[in-house]
Amino acid sequence: MTTTTGGAPPGHGAPVAVARGLLTGTVAGASSAALVVGPVIGSVPLFLAGLGLPALCGLLALLAGMARRAREEAVPPRTALARIEALDATGDDEHSELTVRFDLTVAPDDAPAYRVEVTEDVHRVDLPDHRPGGLLVVQYPPDRPWRVRIVRRPTPAWEDRAAAARIDSAPGPPMPSRPVKGSAGRAARLLALLLSASAVVLLFRADLFAGDAGDTGARSPGPRPSVSATTSAVVVTSGLATVTLGPGQSLLDPGELRRAVDPLTGDGNGRRALTVIAQERTLTVAFAPTGTAAPGFDPRALPYERIPALVAQAKSGSSTGSPQTWHLTASRTATGPLTIRIVVTGPDGTARLEADGRGELLRHTPAP
């Protein structure tokens, strides 16, 4: 039996990646803006909304994923024959199984054949049975034909079909077994992040700018922080303080983070911080409004000496590409502990690291 190939292979749809990028960017932009704007205008609900929005969206995504997986499991997979065009095995002598990347031509009974790339673990003993030109029995979901899985123990009927059939090679390069994240999803994520952050600022622009103008005469100015020789600017408002380093300097230089935060807390007034945000040359502390029960912490208690090593660890083992930017956020919830989150972003991906209030590593997610 000979199977004739032809037709265009099924493609991966981009709308899902664009929609996911829009949702991720909207949540990231809105929550980040709320965490900064909330303390400035003294709005505890806005600040708590900035903390709770990512958690709520994560819970909804988890529930949606569970429902989707339930629907997928209810639909039986399709079975087809596949021709091995090429294979590449990698591994070491310590493991009995090798990771094999297969280039397959899948020939469904009711659709044109197509090429797909599949990665499977194969035992060393079974590797000689998989050779270019050989036939395999595979299965895949009807709505996602690129998610091909090799059937290791097919039924006798399919074994007989594989022994008697002959499949011609399908043209074209193989599709990856997972959809490739293109530039459309990244562009949608960046656009949504900028728009959502701008929307939060615009919604509360009256409180942001009117608060500073109305408080100048009614409130006596606090002690002005001293500017150290290593900083180029210190800006302090009623609830927000920002330190910006001069050209050629970095907050990751030895002792620079501690020297940057000292001018903001040097008067010993014991003000508690809602969040501390640091980037390459900028340190921002959002203070809790006086007389409120908002969750906070002493900004002087952060393990600043450990942060350069944590940023270096977040960059290690990650294929984010170059150039890289890093972003640190230290905050705590109403009942949870102080958490330090570091995000390293490059043109090829994002790596994340979380540590506790003492600078001890909790989890590290390298870039894919």
C-alpha positions, 0 to 999 in steps of 0.5 A: 500500500502506497500513501501519496503525499501532497497539499499544504501542512496544517499551520499554527495559528497566531491569534492565540499568541497575540491574545495571550500577549495582549492579556499578559501585557495588560495585566503587567502594565496595569498592576505595575502602574497601580503599585506606583500610583497607589502609594503616591496618591495614598490609595490603599485599594489601588495598591492592593488591586495592583497586587491582586490583579496578577494573582487573579489572572493567574487563577483564571488562567489555571481554571481555563487550562483545566477546562481546556485539558478536560475538553481535549481529553474527551476527544479521542486522538487520531492514529496515523502512519508516519515515515522517519525522514531523519533523526538525531539522538543526544544523551550520555553514557549514564542514562539508558534513554536517549533524547531523539529528535525525529523529522517525520512525514505524517500521513493521515487517512483523510488528509494530506500528509505533512512534515513535523518535528517530534522529540521523544525519549527512546531506550538505547536498545530500541534505537536501532529499530528507528531508522530513516525510511522506517514507518511508525504509528503515531497519534495526535489531537484532531485540532492540533496535528503538530502535537504528534506522539509516537505510539510505542506499542501499537495494536496488531492491526496498525502493526500490520499496516505499518509493515505493508505500507509505503509512504512518500516524503512530504515536501517542505521543512518540518513544523515544530511540535510546539508553536513558535512564539513569533514577534506578533505576540511580543509586540502585542504584549509590549503595546498592551503594557504601555497602554494599560500603564498609561491608562492607569496614570491618566485615570488618576492624573487629577490626584497625582498632580493636584495632590502635590500642588495642594499640599505645599502650603498645608504641610511643612516640608520634611527634612531634605535628604542629602545627595551622596556623591555617587547620585545625580538626582534625588526626588522626594514627594509625599509618598514616593522617593526616587534616586537616580545614579549618574552616567557610568554607574550601576546599582549593582556596583559594590555597596551602591544600593545601600548608599542609594537608599540611605538618603531616603531613610537617614532621618530615622523616621521609621516610615514603612515601604510598600514596595521597592523597585530597582533597575540599572540606575534608578531606585524607587521607594513607595512609602505607606501612607501615614496612619494606614494599615497597609502592609509594609516593611522597613526599606533598610532591612532588605539584603542589598549586599545579596542583590547583585549576586541574585541578579547574576544568578537570574541571568545565569543559565538563561538564553535571553540574548543580549542586551539584557535589562534587569528589574527588581521589585520587593513587596509583601502582601497583607499576610504573606512574607517579604518577597524579592522578585527579579526579572531579566529581559532580553530579545529572546526571552525572560528569566525570573527569580524569587528570593525571601527577605533575607536574600535566600533563593526560593525559585529560579525560572530561566528563559526557555 
